[in-house]
Amino acid sequence: KKKEEEVVVSTMATDGPPENVVQDQVRSLLENEKVKLWEPPYTTENKSASPELKILGEKYASQLCIDLCMVENVLESLRCNSLQGLSAKKTFEDTGLATIRINYTSQAKRKEKAKLTTKLNISAKDLRAEIAKVTGMNEEHVKLIMNSKVLKMDRSLAEQNVKNNSMIMVMQITLTEEQAKEQETIFQVEMKEQDERKAKISRTRKGAEILAQHGENTDLSNVPYLEIADQKGRPIPIPAVEKKALLLAMTLHEKGRAFMKKKDYASALLYLLDADEEFGKCGSELLNIVDNHAVLQLEVVWCYLQLEQLDCLRDAEERLRRAQTRLNNCYGENLERLYNLKGNTANEQVLYLRLKLLQGVVLYHKGKLDQTKNHLNEAEMLLGKLSVDDKKVVQLMSLGFTAQEARLSLRACSDDIDFAASHIYQRREEKAEIRRKEKAERKRKKEEAVNSLVAMGYSERAASKAFRSANNNLDRAIEILKRSPQPTYLDDEEAGPSNRVEISEETINQVAFLGFDHSAAEIALRRFNGNIERAVQALIAHGGYLPSSLLNSPPSSSSPEDMEVEDSSEERQREREIVEEVLADIPEHEEDYLDMTLEEEREVIIKYKTWLQGPQQSTS
């Protein structure tokens, strides 16, 4: 393996940066120096290149440590593009026809560029049809992205700020025949109107909205908060008004991260950009106390880098600035808040490793090599500090820990295996203690509510059963008691085996993460013998709380409520599948987003440090 790595490094060392990277660097230098290649002294009266262009090329080649011939070619290409841009501007002024530049990947997996002329009052869907003709792509499988935003097919180009000479990135996905048939079966109508990617994102959105809808039910007026946890697993209160946007943003974010794990960065980017839009609907105060939005910014830029979308890297600088601001607000500028909360900062430092690395990449593309070197050196130092020994991961797994627990704990404990094992036990105990406290608090609130009902004249037994049937909602319990002054409820012993099934806290938390009350999630899981899918569907069907009739009927009952939960209708079946897809992408471990192998980061550092060495260092 070591020899293979040496071969890779040696091969990379003989290759300088590709022409599109050099073009990005040269363009940045031209902008900083306000050089206009289409004017004298670089362009003559007959529009040809002057000798001054060669002098400029020699200057930039020396400054960037890049082959002179490549720099000269790039300068001439940019000069010609500028002249064409001026011609396109005149055409637009005279005729109203705008020139649109497009970037796409051909069927031969090559990066290609093309230009189209069109009126700006046409819809994005019409533009997509024209692009499909030029590129040979299937129109139904195409997404258009400009300035990190997905163009909406039903709106005009002008409405979406597309202008003359705008650059649009074309994204395409191809499904297998089996997947295509499955999508067609589930969304027969939608597939006729939407491309495959939009359908997938729509499914995720719908799943999140189904789970969020119960939050709009008036019965939930006494549950104003969605619980998400801090770095210690302690709940953070979230105002109800931001609940739906937050849940939708988090769901789309997790879906995007799932695609990133599969290295499908094209699909991931679309979900992440949608998630970013939803996070924008949350208040800035909320985004400053959680790190989700900062992590999202880093992951969007990481997708840009992996897709080699250098035009999007210009947007990356602002996203990285936003990420750093959010991290500083959440963790403290020197990680002091995080340290006070957790006692160590090692796992979160992988975010700073990626931040420093991406900042270095952006600086390199701007031609700022000295600053690039400093950032890459910082990233490399963090990489050495945060890397874990794979053999030690295996050792910890042999003790019954998961690979994820092993990696995170080794990183937190500076790769010390003994400390790491103790750390895992401690983290498990801390989370268990938090759950115990939450349970005690729920018990206290239940006792207070039951006492209130007893004070109203109901028996303690009736009050307790009603409160439980109402999923710990006092107002609903009162309604139940008013409808049945002498209600009859089954005892725990008569309720069947569902109430005696052991339900783990992780399973309850997985359902509660979706926005349901913790106790309601537990009751639903017990009612359905730990079946997450049926529990979630039941909670959705009944506004977040199971009715007493459903609680009191055995699991095999054919009551109307059960028939509803069992999704007898085609619409219910579709919703069931959608929710199941959403659940599949929710990680069980709260630090899943920090569990990086750092192999991709290592490769990027090697590549850019090699480019920094320049051609004179590449003969080995």
Secondary structure, 3 states (H helix, E strand, C coil): CHHHHHHHHHHHHCCCCCHHHHHHHHHHHHHHCCCCCCCCCCECCCCCECHHHHHHHHHHHHHHCCCHHHHHHHHHHHHHHHHHHHHHHHHHHHHCCEEEEEEEECCCCCEEEEEEEECCCCEHHHHHHHHHHHHCCCHHHEEEEECCEECCCCCECHHHCCCCCCEEEEEECCCCHHHHHHHHHHCHHHHHHCCHHHHHHHHHHHHHHHHHHHHHCHHHCCCCCCCEECCCCCEECCCHHHHHHHHHHHHHHHHHHHHHHCCCHHHHHHHHHHHHHHHCCCCHHHHCCCCHHHHHHHHHHHHHHHCCCHHHHHHHHHHHHHHHHHHHHHHCCCCHHHHHHHCCCCCCHHHHHHHHHHHHHHHHHCCCHHHHHHHHHHHHHHHHHHCCCHHHHHHHHCCCCCHHHHHHHHHHCCCCHHHHHHHHHHHHHHHHHHHHHHHHHHHHHHHHHHHHHHHCCCCHHHHHHHHHHCCCCHHHHHHHHHHCCCCCCCCHHHCCHHHHCCCCHHHHHHHHCCCCCHHHHHHHHHHCCCCHHHHHHHHHHCCCCCCHHHHHCCCCCCCHHHHHHCCCCHHHHHHHHHHHHHHHCCCCCCCHHHCCCCHHHHHHHHHHHHHHHCHHHCCC
